[in-house]
Each structure stands twice: as structure tokens, then as C-alpha cells.
Amino acid sequence: MGPGDTRVEMSAEELHLLRDLFSQASGFLLREDLKFIAERRLAPRLELLGLRDFAGYARYLRFDARGPEELETAIDLLVPHETYFFREPTQLHCFEHELMPLLEKKNERIRCLQLWSAGCSTGEEPYTLSMLLHDRKSVQGWELDVLGTDLSRKALTSARKAEYGPMALRATTPEQKAAFFEPLEAGRVRVLPAYREPVRFGQLNLLDTSAASLLPRFDVIFCRNVLIYFDQLTRRRVVELFFERLNLGGYLLLGHSENLLHLSTRFELVQLEGDLVYRRPGP
């Protein structure tokens, strides 16, 4: 450390200790290239708790009665929450214009559609799905249920408020902004009640299989840019969970840089006009 640099440095051994704790708790992989970020973001936690180094922090997380609560705080500080409305528009276009007609035909008898945004962060994705479906004439009168789940309670608190600043709107057109939001002060907006109504949020650790087993079955699961933060074993576990929570013939949509290579052979790969998606085999 240079003069005036009070940053607590993390040794390789301390990095491995924390990596094991984070991975066991949530599947989050604390990679070597994240060491500097972890030092910077967790140093205030060490100061607050009166700890001298990251080895002491690891002991606190593992053995102190308040360790589980602090572990959740630490993971929340490290896991990226970057998202915005109408993200990955090509995939959303494929969902709206190619998958939805198939799902409407499949579900025309029950007139119900259930979507899951896994790792929804502050809620932009599930609200986007609600906006895409709300005014769709072919599903008028259907029961629409959009579930957003995330590990972070803090992110979910923001999601439930449904209030956003300019960064969340950077892919939103002026027409969409006028149609889906009400203006607030200082350039902020709130999602209109009609688009909030079908959306519900819940805290969920994707490694908690007992809690996940209580979820309903879904027609589509969106898990975009989440698996990249997990180790390989956790990815397999989460993908298996998604397979089990999909209806027969349901679809899994991943981020543009993610795929199921070496993770699962149970899904069918479906080639759409502009995207690749995965399907649970069935009628």
C-alpha cells in the first residue's frame, strides 16, 4: 500500500476462505479478478465490525451469531445489480413475436400465463415483461402472473417501490416512457399501477431447493446474466431447478453470453429468428 492508502489487502488464503463461504451460501464465485473490488467494498464492513483483516472477517461470517446476516450483506455488496428496462431487445422481440403465439395456442384452454424473472435485481425485467403483455389483445382477460425473485432484500425493496432514475431508462424510448411511467421529481419515474399489478416479488436463494420447490410451474423463465456469476457446479444445480419448475413445453431464456453447454442435456435447443432459447420437451 502506498502513503495514505488505508485499504486492507486480502491475501490469497483469505480470498479462498471468503470464496468458499460465498459459494456455499449463494453459489456466487469470488474470482481472482474481483479481489480488488472485494477489498474496496468490504473494507468499510471490517472497520464497522472492528476487524483487522479478512481472515477475521471470515471467522466472523462463519462463527458469529450475526454471521448469516453479515454474509447476506457482503454478498449483496459484491454481486452486480446492473439492469435496466427493455434490456436485450432482440430477445424480447423474439419472446413477444415468436414465443408468445406458441404459448397462447398452448394455453388457450386455461387462459393463464406464468413468467419467472430469476435474479430480477431491482425489478426492471419483470416490469418490462408486464409492459410487453399488458396491452396484448390476444391475452386480454387472461390471468398474467410475473414473479421476480432475487437474493438481495435491498434490491427487492427498490423493486417494490417501482421508482427509477435515468440510468434504468437508457434503453426506453420516449413513447415507452410516456406510456408506462408517471413522472416524479428530478428526472425519476414510477411504473404505472396497471403494469405493477401483475408483478410480485420474493426473496429467493436459487440454492435453496426446499424453498424453490414451493414455486409454481412456469411457462417461461428468464434468467439473464445471472449464471455467469456462479461456479460450474452451482450452474448445473440452478439449471436443473429451472427444468423442474418449467411446465412441459416451457421455455428458458438466458443472457446473450450464456448457454447450457456442459450444463444440461435435458433441454431442447430452439432456434428463433434472432435468438436461441431452451425448451423443456413436452406438448
VEXNURO-148519 format. One record per residue (C-alpha): x, y, z; residue in three letters. Coordinates in steps of 0.1 Angstrom, whole numbers, padded with zeros to 4 digits, always signed. Layout:
! residues N
XYZALA ...
//
This chain:
! residues 283
+0000+0000+0000MET +0012+0035-0008GLY +0013+0065+0016PRO -0022+0074+0027GLY -0037+0042+0013ASP -0056+0026+0042THR -0071-0002+0020ARG -0069-0036+0038VAL -0053-0060+0014GLU -0067-0096+0010MET -0043-0125+0009SER -0048-0154-0015ALA -0057-0176+0015GLU -0083-0150+0027GLU -0097-0148-0008LEU -0102-0186-0008HIS -0118-0186+0027LEU -0143-0160+0016LEU -0148-0177-0018ARG -0158-0209+0000ASP -0182-0191+0023LEU -0199-0171-0005PHE -0201-0201-0028SER -0217-0224-0001GLN -0242-0197+0008ALA -0253-0185-0026SER -0232-0200-0054GLY -0216-0166-0061PHE -0180-0172-0073LEU -0155-0147-0058LEU -0130-0148-0087ARG -0093-0137-0085GLU -0101-0107-0107ASP -0127-0095-0082LEU -0102-0093-0053LYS -0096-0055-0056PHE -0134-0048-0058ILE -0139-0071-0027ALA -0112-0053-0008GLU -0127-0019-0016ARG -0163-0028-0009ARG -0158-0049+0022LEU -0132-0027+0039ALA -0160-0005+0054PRO -0176-0036+0069ARG -0143-0046+0086LEU -0140-0011+0100GLU -0176-0011+0112LEU -0171-0045+0129LEU -0137-0036+0144GLY -0119-0063+0125LEU -0082-0060+0114ARG -0081-0083+0084ASP -0102-0105+0061PHE -0093-0137+0080ALA -0110-0122+0110GLY -0140-0113+0087TYR -0142-0149+0075ALA -0142-0161+0111ARG -0170-0136+0119TYR -0191-0148+0090LEU -0186-0184+0099ARG -0189-0184+0137PHE -0206-0152+0150ASP -0243-0153+0157ALA -0247-0123+0134ARG -0226-0140+0107GLY -0255-0151+0084PRO -0269-0116+0083GLU -0235-0101+0076GLU -0229-0128+0049LEU -0260-0117+0031GLU -0248-0080+0034THR -0214-0090+0020ALA -0228-0109-0010ILE -0252-0080-0017ASP -0222-0057-0019LEU -0203-0079-0043LEU -0230-0092-0067VAL -0237-0068-0096PRO -0272-0054-0097HIS -0268-0038-0132GLU -0301-0039-0151THR -0325-0016-0170TYR -0358-0016-0188PHE -0361-0033-0222PHE -0327-0049-0219ARG -0316-0072-0247GLU -0343-0060-0271PRO -0337-0087-0298THR -0345-0114-0273GLN -0376-0095-0260LEU -0387-0092-0297HIS -0384-0129-0301CYS -0403-0136-0269PHE -0431-0112-0279GLU -0435-0122-0316HIS -0423-0158-0318GLU -0428-0175-0284LEU -0460-0157-0273MET -0480-0170-0302PRO -0469-0205-0294LEU -0477-0201-0257LEU -0511-0185-0265GLU -0520-0216-0286LYS -0507-0240-0259LYS -0525-0222-0230ASN -0557-0212-0248GLU -0578-0235-0227ARG -0566-0224-0193ILE -0561-0187-0203ARG -0532-0183-0179CYS -0495-0173-0183LEU -0469-0175-0156GLN -0434-0160-0160LEU -0405-0160-0137TRP -0376-0135-0137SER -0349-0152-0117ALA -0323-0128-0104GLY -0345-0098-0111CYS -0324-0073-0091SER -0343-0040-0088THR -0373-0052-0109GLY -0368-0037-0143GLU -0370-0071-0161GLU -0403-0083-0146PRO -0419-0049-0151TYR -0407-0049-0187THR -0425-0083-0192LEU -0456-0069-0177SER -0455-0039-0201MET -0450-0062-0231LEU -0480-0083-0222LEU -0505-0059-0207HIS -0519-0044-0239ASP -0515-0076-0260ARG -0550-0081-0273LYS -0546-0119-0277SER -0542-0123-0240VAL -0568-0098-0228GLN -0588-0114-0200GLY -0560-0140-0192TRP -0545-0144-0158GLU -0510-0130-0161LEU -0485-0137-0133ASP -0450-0123-0133VAL -0427-0134-0104LEU -0394-0116-0098GLY -0370-0132-0073THR -0336-0122-0061ASP -0312-0130-0033LEU -0309-0093-0023SER -0335-0080+0001ARG -0323-0044-0006LYS -0328-0048-0043ALA -0362-0062-0038LEU -0372-0032-0016THR -0363-0010-0046SER -0382-0032-0070ALA -0414-0030-0049ARG -0412+0008-0048LYS -0411+0008-0087ALA -0393+0041-0088GLU -0364+0046-0112TYR -0338+0071-0124GLY -0325+0079-0159PRO -0300+0050-0159MET -0328+0025-0157ALA -0344+0041-0187LEU -0314+0043-0210ARG -0330+0017-0235ALA -0365+0031-0231THR -0380+0052-0260THR -0398+0084-0253PRO -0430+0067-0264GLU -0425+0039-0239GLN -0416+0063-0211LYS -0449+0082-0217ALA -0470+0050-0219ALA -0456+0031-0189PHE -0444+0056-0163PHE -0456+0085-0143GLU -0430+0113-0138PRO -0416+0122-0104LEU -0391+0148-0094GLU -0355+0151-0105ALA -0360+0130-0136GLY -0372+0100-0118ARG -0403+0080-0128VAL -0427+0054-0112ARG -0441+0024-0131VAL -0479+0030-0136LEU -0502+0008-0114PRO -0516-0012-0143ALA -0481-0026-0151TYR -0472-0031-0114ARG -0504-0051-0107GLU -0494-0085-0124PRO -0459-0084-0108VAL -0450-0098-0074ARG -0416-0102-0058PHE -0400-0126-0034GLY -0366-0132-0018GLN -0351-0165-0030LEU -0317-0181-0029ASN -0315-0203-0060LEU -0296-0229-0040LEU -0325-0233-0015ASP -0342-0262-0032THR -0368-0266-0005SER -0380-0230-0009ALA -0378-0233-0047ALA -0399-0264-0047SER -0428-0243-0033LEU -0428-0222-0065LEU -0455-0229-0091PRO -0446-0242-0126ARG -0439-0215-0152PHE -0444-0211-0189ASP -0412-0190-0193VAL -0382-0185-0171ILE -0359-0155-0177PHE -0325-0159-0161CYS -0304-0134-0180ARG -0268-0126-0170ASN -0270-0145-0137VAL -0254-0178-0143LEU -0221-0161-0152ILE -0215-0153-0116TYR -0218-0189-0104PHE -0193-0217-0104ASP -0199-0247-0127GLN -0215-0269-0100LEU -0239-0242-0090THR -0249-0235-0126ARG -0258-0272-0130ARG -0279-0272-0099ARG -0297-0240-0109VAL -0304-0252-0144VAL -0318-0284-0130GLU -0341-0263-0108LEU -0353-0244-0138PHE -0360-0276-0157PHE -0381-0289-0128GLU -0400-0255-0124ARG -0410-0253-0161LEU -0442-0266-0175ASN -0439-0292-0202LEU -0431-0272-0234GLY -0420-0242-0213GLY -0390-0220-0223TYR -0358-0209-0205LEU -0342-0176-0218LEU -0306-0169-0208LEU -0284-0138-0214GLY -0267-0134-0248HIS -0234-0146-0234SER -0248-0177-0216GLU -0256-0212-0228ASN -0262-0247-0214LEU -0231-0262-0229LEU -0217-0288-0204HIS -0246-0280-0180LEU -0276-0299-0192SER -0288-0322-0220THR -0324-0323-0208ARG -0335-0291-0227PHE -0342-0288-0264GLU -0324-0260-0282LEU -0348-0239-0302VAL -0336-0216-0330GLN -0357-0185-0333LEU -0353-0158-0360GLU -0330-0137-0338GLY -0321-0158-0308ASP -0315-0192-0293LEU -0337-0204-0264VAL -0341-0236-0245TYR -0373-0256-0242ARG -0384-0283-0217ARG -0396-0311-0240PRO -0434-0317-0240GLY -0465-0310-0259PRO 
//
